[in-house]
């Protein structure tokens, strides 16, 4: 059995998994950010349940396990740490169990089973697929801004409206507007359908007008009616990496710059998406599309190289 040392380095905010036997099939580094702080102890957990404990006060990490995928070539394991929670998954049962044993050797921890909720993300794991959503967070967002009783919208934006910073309408509460934008940006982690509309509204946080606020409220009303939307991931799919990109011309009414949209699939699974305003003004639609394609190819090549290093491609 290969030997792995688990080292927590508080200075560089990394959790290093070091292979001491030189086995190339064991992951060398598992990146973990942010730093591990406010570690929870098992004693505190027992006290919350009304139990007495004679244990010493030692750091504890609560970990949740993603169900490993079977019958896939290569051995890859990924770990994500947030404060005292660790989410990890691997392509091999042996590798996952080996990681758990070594972590238990270094820390006193509680294994709470397969991942079903993490930082607002709800994960429903099935035998051959996985569904990720933020339905609970979406409902809380709608309630937070008092729009739970409003009529649902079928679309997140009207196609005939162009937002501009030179709007002559009245100013609105800047703190409220920024809070709405921040909440919606966090929701885009599982909702690519609202990424463009939220990104456009986020441009006007410095001096929001009533028209900007009306558009943000429309997005929230759309979210209210589509709160259960999420992303479906299939376990058994091919490993082809495919990207799609598009660009408008000129979408921004203030500086005439275009906006690029890109999404990338690994097999049938959506793994990356974003909408971003281009850095320069395009003189033609062909130039705007060319810039979008160029940036998309750059991202695609970087992802391809990264996945090759992980033995996924």
Secondary structure, DSSP 8 states (H G I E B T S, - for coil): ---EEEEEETTTTEEEEEESS--TTS-S-B---S---S-B-HHHHHHHTT---------EEEEEE-----S-SS--EEEEEETTEEEEEES-HHHHHHHHHHHHHHSEEEEEEE--EETTEEEEE-SSEEEEE-HHHHHHHHHHTT-TTS---SSSS-TT----TT--S-B--HHHHHHHHHHHHHHTTT-GGGHHHHHHHGGG-SS-BHHHHHHHHHHHHHHHHSTT-EEEEESS----EEEEEEE-SS--TTT---EEEEEEEETTEEEEEEEEE-SS--SSHHHHHHHHHHHHHHHHHHHHHHHHHTT--
